């Protein structure tokens, strides 16, 4: 188990987490998509996750869960 944690730590040392929070309708989904797309253009691996049950990210990226 220690080996797995140490192995993961090496990967996580180079990981940045960006969180967008706030009340509804303030542009969190738009900003997260724009940020994610820019980071991908810069050559970084990117994962965008939403906890919102609405499919705002899918609409913004013109993708559904089936397409990924």
N, C-alpha and C positions, 0 to 999 in steps of 0.2 A: 504494500500500500504506500509506503514512503516513496518508493521509486516512482509510482504514478503521480503522486503529488509533486515531487521534484521535477518530473518531466513536464507536467502541466505548468508549473511555475515558470519554467524557461520560456514557454510560449506566451504566458500571460504577462511577462515582463514587458513585452512589446505591444501590448494590447491597450487601446484607449476606448473608454466607454463614454458616450455622449448621451445625456438624458434631456429630453424636452418635457417640461411639466407646465401645468397651468390649467385654467378653466377652459371649458369648451368654446370653440369658435375663435381661438386666438392664433391659429396657424401652426400648431405643433406638427401636424402631419405634413403640411407643405414644407416646413423648414427641415424636418427630418428627411424627407425625400430629396430635397435640394442638397442638403449636406451629404447624404449618402451617395448621390450621383456625382458630386464633385470629388468626393474621396475616391470613388472608383476610377474617375478620370485621372486621378493622381497616381493610380496604380496600386492602391491598397485593397486588401480583401475587406469586404463590407457586409454587415448583416444588419438589416433594419427589422425591428420587431415592434408590433403594436399590441397593446392589451385592450384596445377599443373593440367592442363587438361589431361595430360598423366597419365596412370594408373601405375606409377612406384611403389607406395606403394602396390597396389594389386598384382603386379608381385613379389615384394620382400616377401610379406607375403603369397603368393600363394592363395589369396582369391579374389573374386569379390564382388561387392556390393550386389549381390544376396545371397552370402554365409553368410553375416553378419546379 
